[in-house]
Amino acid sequence: MDDVVLVVCGGGASSVIENAEGRIDMPTFFINSSSRSSIQMVPSDIEGCFGDQFLASTIAVENIDRIREIFAGKRVAIVFSVLGGGTGTGMMPVVMGCAKECGCKVVSVSGIPMMFEYTRREKAMDVLPEIISMSDRSFILDVETLNILYPSIKIRNVLEVYSRTVAFALQNMYRTMEGPFFSMFSQKVYTFAYATDMDPVVAVSKAMENPMVETDPSAGKLILYVSSSFGTAEKESLTDAVVSMSGILPEIVKREDREDTRVLLFLSVRDVDHF
């Protein structure tokens, strides 16, 4: 599927994807204000915008024609950034606007920094409404929720867990785009939850209780990705578990892999004004 492209904006998002090496199998470009960029946007001796989102935005605009080349012949652009820094926060809106000008559907995936990163988190929340408004579909991932799902996790392990979670979600989103992605994800803003357990019903319960944005799943739509090996009985058990917890009937999608212990939930976010 060569008409979908993943564009990774900024150092934080680049680290997430690089740390997930081998788990992402789709056309991918890195947009950065350093040598880590797929497009050399600055002299080789410059390493980042150091938190200056306005400088990052200016650099992106100066390279707009080269960024447009990424989207030539593409149908969908998935644009991922961990907001709150300089490069990703400043470049992501420019990249998204460029993709839309090139006729792409734009799916934004926005990471929100942890609570102790107060300044970065505040900056992320300030730019998020603009990101949502520019998106055809928007996915919001709050890193802080990992502390709830994994209460004993150490800070140095957060990137590894986050990378694995984001990569798994992105890969499954990508595969669905060959089919009815936009009709299945019929609302505009979503978050997701990923959990594992030997008992898939327990995994679903964990995921339902720990989405990556605090939300009420009964307020909207819920899409559940399950192992390709699941039969009717397993799907019915998971459906019953979701209905009993949320009161809504999930849409169940089979993944390509046969990992029965893993479940991936996408939940619509109703109160987008909160962001």
C-alpha positions in Angstrom: 0.0 0.0 0.0 2.1 2.9 -1.3 -0.5 5.7 -1.1 -0.3 6.1 2.7 2.7 7.7 4.3 3.8 8.2 8.0 5.5 11.6 8.7 7.3 11.8 12.0 7.8 15.4 13.3 10.3 16.4 15.9 12.9 14.8 18.1 10.5 13.2 20.6 8.4 11.5 18.0 11.6 10.4 16.1 12.9 8.8 19.3 9.6 6.9 19.7 9.7 5.5 16.2 13.4 4.7 16.2 13.0 2.9 19.5 10.2 0.8 17.8 12.6 -0.4 15.1 11.2 -3.4 13.4 7.6 -2.8 14.5 6.8 -0.1 11.8 6.3 -1.4 8.3 5.1 1.5 6.2 6.6 4.3 4.1 8.1 6.7 6.8 9.7 10.1 6.6 11.3 12.1 9.5 10.9 15.8 9.5 13.3 17.4 12.0 15.6 20.4 12.5 18.7 18.2 12.8 20.6 15.5 10.9 17.9 13.0 11.9 15.6 14.5 9.2 14.8 12.7 6.0 15.1 16.1 4.3 18.2 18.1 5.2 16.4 21.3 6.3 19.3 23.0 8.1 23.1 23.0 8.0 24.6 19.8 9.3 26.1 21.7 12.4 22.7 22.7 13.7 21.1 20.2 16.1 17.6 21.2 16.8 15.5 24.2 17.6 15.9 23.9 21.4 12.3 24.5 22.2 11.7 27.3 19.8 8.5 26.3 17.9 8.4 29.5 15.9 11.9 28.9 14.6 10.8 25.3 13.7 7.8 26.6 11.9 9.9 29.0 9.9 12.4 26.3 8.9 9.5 24.1 7.7 8.0 26.9 5.7 11.4 27.5 4.1 11.5 23.9 3.0 7.8 23.7 2.0 8.5 22.6 -1.6 10.6 19.7 -0.5 8.0 18.6 2.1 5.3 18.7 -0.6 7.3 16.0 -2.5 6.6 13.6 0.3 2.9 13.8 -0.4 2.9 13.5 -4.2 0.6 10.7 -5.2 -0.4 9.9 -1.6 -4.0 9.4 -0.4 -3.5 9.5 3.3 -0.8 11.2 5.5 -0.4 10.0 9.1 1.4 12.8 10.9 2.9 11.9 14.3 4.5 14.2 16.9 5.1 14.3 20.6 3.9 17.9 21.2 5.4 20.4 23.7 8.9 20.8 22.4 10.1 23.1 19.7 10.5 21.2 16.4 7.5 18.9 16.5 5.2 21.5 17.9 6.2 24.1 15.3 6.5 21.9 12.3 3.5 19.6 12.7 0.9 22.2 11.6 3.0 23.2 8.6 3.4 19.6 7.5 -0.3 18.9 8.0 -1.3 22.0 6.0 1.1 20.9 3.2 -0.4 17.4 3.1 -3.9 18.9 2.8 -2.8 21.2 0.0 -1.6 18.1 -1.8 -5.0 16.5 -1.5 -4.3 14.0 1.3 -6.6 13.0 4.0 -4.7 13.9 7.2 -4.7 11.7 10.3 -2.9 13.3 13.2 -1.4 11.4 16.1 -0.4 13.7 19.0 1.5 12.7 22.1 1.1 14.8 25.2 4.0 15.0 27.7 3.8 13.8 31.3 2.5 16.0 34.1 5.9 16.7 35.6 6.9 18.3 32.2 4.6 21.2 33.0 5.9 23.8 30.5 6.0 21.2 27.7 2.6 19.9 28.6 1.1 23.4 28.7 2.6 24.1 25.2 1.2 20.9 23.9 -2.3 21.6 25.1 -2.2 25.1 23.6 -1.4 23.8 20.1 -3.7 20.7 20.2 -6.9 22.5 19.2 -5.2 23.7 16.0 -4.0 20.2 15.3 -7.5 18.7 15.8 -9.1 21.4 13.6 -6.6 20.6 10.7 -7.2 16.9 10.9 -9.6 14.6 9.2 -9.1 12.2 12.1 -7.2 13.0 15.2 -5.7 10.5 17.8 -4.5 11.9 21.2 -2.1 9.9 23.4 -1.3 11.1 26.9 2.0 9.7 28.1 0.9 10.3 31.7 -1.6 7.5 31.5 1.3 4.9 31.4 1.8 5.7 35.1 -1.7 4.5 35.8 -1.5 1.3 33.7 2.1 0.5 34.9 2.3 2.1 38.4 5.8 0.7 39.0 7.3 1.8 35.7 10.5 3.7 35.8 10.9 6.9 33.8 13.7 5.4 31.7 11.3 2.6 30.6 8.5 4.9 29.6 9.9 5.5 26.1 10.2 1.7 25.5 6.6 1.0 26.6 5.3 4.1 24.7 7.2 3.2 21.6 5.8 -0.4 21.6 2.3 0.9 22.2 2.4 3.7 19.5 4.0 1.4 17.0 1.4 -1.3 17.5 -1.4 1.2 17.1 0.1 2.9 14.0 0.7 -0.3 12.2 -2.8 -1.5 12.7 -4.2 1.9 11.7 -2.1 1.7 8.5 -3.3 -1.8 7.6 -7.0 -0.7 8.1 -6.5 2.2 5.6 -6.5 -0.2 2.8 -10.1 -0.8 3.7 -12.9 1.3 5.3 -10.8 3.3 7.8 -12.6 6.6 7.6 -16.1 5.1 7.6 -15.2 2.8 10.5 -13.6 5.8 12.4 -16.7 7.9 11.8 -16.0 10.4 14.6 -13.2 13.0 14.5 -11.2 12.5 17.7 -10.1 9.3 19.3 -7.7 7.9 21.8 -6.6 4.3 22.2 -5.7 1.7 24.8 -3.4 -1.3 24.5 -3.2 -4.2 27.0 -2.0 -7.8 27.2 -3.1 -10.7 29.3 -3.3 -14.5 28.9 -7.1 -14.0 29.2 -8.2 -11.7 26.4 -11.3 -10.7 28.4 -9.0 -9.5 31.2 -6.9 -7.6 28.6 -10.0 -5.9 27.3 -11.0 -4.9 30.8 -7.5 -3.5 31.5 -7.6 -1.5 28.2 -11.1 -0.2 28.9 -10.0 1.1 32.3 -6.8 2.8 31.0 -7.3 4.7 27.7 -4.5 7.1 26.8 -6.8 10.0 27.3 -9.3 10.2 30.2 -12.7 9.7 28.5 -16.0 8.1 28.8 -16.3 5.3 26.2 -20.1 5.1 26.6 -20.2 8.6 25.0 -19.2 7.5 21.6 -17.7 4.7 19.5 -15.5 1.9 20.4 -13.4 -0.2 17.9 -11.7 -3.3 19.1 -8.7 -4.9 17.3 -8.3 -8.6 18.0 -6.1 -11.5 16.9 -6.7 -13.0 13.5 -7.2 -16.4 15.1 -10.2 -15.3 17.1 -13.4 -17.3 16.3 -17.0 -16.5 16.9 -17.0 -17.6 20.6 -14.0 -15.5 21.5 -15.4 -12.4 19.7 -18.7 -12.9 21.6 -16.9 -13.1 24.9 -15.1 -9.8 24.2 -18.2 -8.2 23.0 -20.1 -9.1 26.2 -17.2 -7.7 28.3 -17.2 -4.4 26.4 -21.0 -4.0 26.5 -21.1 -4.8 30.3 -18.4 -2.1 31.0 -19.4 0.6 28.5 -23.0 0.0 27.4 -22.1 0.1 23.7 -21.6 -2.5 21.1 -18.0 -2.5 19.8 -16.9 -2.8 16.2 -14.5 -5.8 16.1 -11.7 -5.8 13.6 -9.3 -8.8 13.1 -5.6 -7.9 13.0 -3.1 -9.8 10.8 -1.2 -11.2 13.7 -2.2 -14.2 15.8 -1.2 -12.9 19.2 -4.3 -13.8 21.3 -3.0 -12.1 24.4 -3.0 -8.6 22.9 -6.0 -6.3 22.4 -6.1 -2.8 21.0 -9.0 -0.4 21.6 -9.8 2.8 19.9 -12.3 5.0 21.8 -13.9 8.2 20.5 -13.4 11.4 22.5 -16.6 13.3 22.8 -15.6 16.4 24.7 -13.1 17.8 22.1 -13.5 21.3 23.6 -11.6 19.9 26.6 -8.5 20.1 24.4 
